[in-house]
Amino acid sequence: MNDIIGAQQRIDLIYKMYIESAFPLRYNALDIERRRVLENNIISIPPLIEPVAVYPSSGFTLTQAANHLPMPFQDLQWLARELIPNTNTLYKHQWESLQEV
């Protein structure tokens, strides 16, 4: 698994290093105060982790599913190709809902 939290912490550190190096201050007291503020605050946005469910496959392609449906639904393979991009395989829940309808 990728280290998402560590990546965010490294990005935060890089931002802080950039701010200190790109914008030098004339007075040491201001530099110390800026460093204190940067150390106590998060500069980058914490990551948003979104779990994505893995759905089981039905094993049917759109063409196979259309052949198993009644005649009025034979155009499924042409109608659904925009709804199911990048793959022709239906998920199990999609196939079950087609059977119910």
Phi and psi in degrees as GROMACS dihedral restraints (atoms count N, CA, C in turn):
[ dihedral_restraints ]
;  ai    aj    ak    al  type     phi  dphi    fc
    3     4     5     6     1   -74.5    20    10
    4     5     6     7     1   150.3    20    10
    6     7     8     9     1   -88.8    20    10
    7     8     9    10     1    84.6    20    10
    9    10    11    12     1   -70.5    20    10
   10    11    12    13     1   -43.1    20    10
   12    13    14    15     1   -65.5    20    10
   13    14    15    16     1   -44.2    20    10
   15    16    17    18     1   -62.8    20    10
   16    17    18    19     1   -37.5    20    10
   18    19    20    21     1   -63.6    20    10
   19    20    21    22     1   -42.3    20    10
   21    22    23    24     1   -64.1    20    10
   22    23    24    25     1   -39.5    20    10
   24    25    26    27     1   -66.7    20    10
   25    26    27    28     1   -38.5    20    10
   27    28    29    30     1   -67.0    20    10
   28    29    30    31     1   -39.6    20    10
   30    31    32    33     1   -62.7    20    10
   31    32    33    34     1   -43.1    20    10
   33    34    35    36     1   -60.1    20    10
   34    35    36    37     1   -43.6    20    10
   36    37    38    39     1   -64.1    20    10
   37    38    39    40     1   -41.8    20    10
   39    40    41    42     1   -63.8    20    10
   40    41    42    43     1   -42.1    20    10
   42    43    44    45     1   -58.7    20    10
   43    44    45    46     1   -45.5    20    10
   45    46    47    48     1   -63.5    20    10
   46    47    48    49     1   -42.3    20    10
   48    49    50    51     1   -63.7    20    10
   49    50    51    52     1   -38.4    20    10
   51    52    53    54     1   -63.9    20    10
   52    53    54    55     1   -46.1    20    10
   54    55    56    57     1   -60.0    20    10
   55    56    57    58     1   -42.7    20    10
   57    58    59    60     1   -69.4    20    10
   58    59    60    61     1   -35.8    20    10
   60    61    62    63     1   -86.1    20    10
   61    62    63    64     1   -32.4    20    10
   63    64    65    66     1   -82.6    20    10
   64    65    66    67     1   -22.2    20    10
   66    67    68    69     1  -127.4    20    10
   67    68    69    70     1    75.3    20    10
   69    70    71    72     1   -68.3    20    10
   70    71    72    73     1   147.7    20    10
   72    73    74    75     1  -109.7    20    10
   73    74    75    76     1   146.6    20    10
   75    76    77    78     1   -73.8    20    10
   76    77    78    79     1   -36.1    20    10
   78    79    80    81     1  -103.5    20    10
   79    80    81    82     1   132.1    20    10
   81    82    83    84     1   -61.8    20    10
   82    83    84    85     1   -35.8    20    10
   84    85    86    87     1   -63.1    20    10
   85    86    87    88     1   -39.8    20    10
   87    88    89    90     1   -67.9    20    10
   88    89    90    91     1   -38.0    20    10
   90    91    92    93     1   -63.8    20    10
   91    92    93    94     1   -41.7    20    10
   93    94    95    96     1   -65.0    20    10
   94    95    96    97     1   -42.4    20    10
   96    97    98    99     1   -65.3    20    10
   97    98    99   100     1   -42.1    20    10
   99   100   101   102     1   -62.6    20    10
  100   101   102   103     1   -43.4    20    10
  102   103   104   105     1   -60.8    20    10
  103   104   105   106     1   -39.5    20    10
  105   106   107   108     1   -64.2    20    10
  106   107   108   109     1   -42.6    20    10
  108   109   110   111     1   -65.9    20    10
  109   110   111   112     1   -43.0    20    10
  111   112   113   114     1   -65.8    20    10
  112   113   114   115     1   -36.7    20    10
  114   115   116   117     1   -69.2    20    10
  115   116   117   118     1   -28.5    20    10
  117   118   119   120     1   -96.1    20    10
  118   119   120   121     1     1.8    20    10
  120   121   122   123     1  -130.9    20    10
  121   122   123   124     1   151.0    20    10
  123   124   125   126     1   -92.0    20    10
  124   125   126   127     1   127.5    20    10
  126   127   128   129     1   -88.7    20    10
  127   128   129   130     1   -43.3    20    10
  129   130   131   132     1   -92.2    20    10
  130   131   132   133     1   157.9    20    10
  132   133   134   135     1   -75.8    20    10
  133   134   135   136     1   132.5    20    10
  135   136   137   138     1   -61.0    20    10
  136   137   138   139     1   150.3    20    10
  138   139   140   141     1   -68.0    20    10
  139   140   141   142     1   147.0    20    10
  141   142   143   144     1  -102.2    20    10
  142   143   144   145     1   114.2    20    10
  144   145   146   147     1  -101.8    20    10
  145   146   147   148     1   120.1    20    10
  147   148   149   150     1  -118.0    20    10
  148   149   150   151     1   115.1    20    10
  150   151   152   153     1   -71.6    20    10
  151   152   153   154     1   139.9    20    10
  153   154   155   156     1  -118.0    20    10
  154   155   156   157     1   122.9    20    10
  156   157   158   159     1   -70.3    20    10
  157   158   159   160     1   146.5    20    10
  159   160   161   162     1  -103.1    20    10
  160   161   162   163     1   116.3    20    10
  162   163   164   165     1   -94.2    20    10
  163   164   165   166     1   140.9    20    10
  165   166   167   168     1   -71.0    20    10
  166   167   168   169     1   147.9    20    10
  168   169   170   171     1   -84.0    20    10
  169   170   171   172     1   149.6    20    10
  171   172   173   174     1   -83.7    20    10
  172   173   174   175     1   -19.6    20    10
  174   175   176   177     1    85.4    20    10
  175   176   177   178     1    -3.4    20    10
  177   178   179   180     1  -101.2    20    10
  178   179   180   181     1   134.3    20    10
  180   181   182   183     1   -82.3    20    10
  181   182   183   184     1   170.5    20    10
  183   184   185   186     1   -59.8    20    10
  184   185   186   187     1   -39.8    20    10
  186   187   188   189     1   -65.4    20    10
  187   188   189   190     1   -44.6    20    10
  189   190   191   192     1   -64.3    20    10
  190   191   192   193     1   -41.2    20    10
  192   193   194   195     1   -63.7    20    10
  193   194   195   196     1   -41.2    20    10
  195   196   197   198     1   -62.5    20    10
  196   197   198   199     1   -36.2    20    10
  198   199   200   201     1   -70.0    20    10
  199   200   201   202     1   -22.4    20    10
  201   202   203   204     1   -92.6    20    10
  202   203   204   205     1    -3.4    20    10
  204   205   206   207     1   -99.1    20    10
  205   206   207   208     1   160.3    20    10
  207   208   209   210     1   -60.3    20    10
  208   209   210   211     1   161.5    20    10
  210   211   212   213     1   -52.2    20    10
  211   212   213   214     1   -40.8    20    10
  213   214   215   216     1   -62.0    20    10
  214   215   216   217     1   -17.3    20    10
  216   217   218   219     1  -105.8    20    10
  217   218   219   220     1    15.5    20    10
  219   220   221   222     1   -67.1    20    10
  220   221   222   223     1   -19.6    20    10
  222   223   224   225     1   -82.4    20    10
  223   224   225   226     1     9.6    20    10
  225   226   227   228     1   -54.6    20    10
  226   227   228   229     1   -43.2    20    10
  228   229   230   231     1   -61.9    20    10
  229   230   231   232     1   -28.6    20    10
  231   232   233   234     1   -88.4    20    10
  232   233   234   235     1   -35.9    20    10
  234   235   236   237     1   -74.0    20    10
  235   236   237   238     1   -36.1    20    10
  237   238   239   240     1   -91.6    20    10
  238   239   240   241     1    -5.5    20    10
  240   241   242   243     1   -64.5    20    10
  241   242   243   244     1   -25.8    20    10
  243   244   245   246     1   -80.3    20    10
  244   245   246   247     1   -24.6    20    10
  246   247   248   249     1   -82.2    20    10
  247   248   249   250     1   -23.9    20    10
  249   250   251   252     1  -120.2    20    10
  250   251   252   253     1    78.6    20    10
  252   253   254   255     1   -75.9    20    10
  253   254   255   256     1   158.6    20    10
  255   256   257   258     1    67.9    20    10
  256   257   258   259     1    -9.3    20    10
  258   259   260   261     1  -152.5    20    10
  259   260   261   262     1   155.9    20    10
  261   262   263   264     1  -106.5    20    10
  262   263   264   265     1    -2.1    20    10
  264   265   266   267     1   -91.6    20    10
  265   266   267   268     1   133.7    20    10
  267   268   269   270     1   -84.1    20    10
  268   269   270   271     1   147.5    20    10
  270   271   272   273     1   -77.9    20    10
  271   272   273   274     1   161.5    20    10
  273   274   275   276     1   -58.9    20    10
  274   275   276   277     1   -43.6    20    10
  276   277   278   279     1   -67.8    20    10
  277   278   279   280     1   -29.8    20    10
  279   280   281   282     1   -68.8    20    10
  280   281   282   283     1   -43.8    20    10
  282   283   284   285     1   -64.6    20    10
  283   284   285   286     1   -41.5    20    10
  285   286   287   288     1   -64.3    20    10
  286   287   288   289     1   -38.5    20    10
  288   289   290   291     1   -68.5    20    10
  289   290   291   292     1   -34.9    20    10
  291   292   293   294     1   -65.5    20    10
  292   293   294   295     1   -39.4    20    10
  294   295   296   297     1   -64.6    20    10
  295   296   297   298     1   -37.7    20    10
  297   298   299   300     1   -69.1    20    10
  298   299   300   301     1   -37.0    20    10
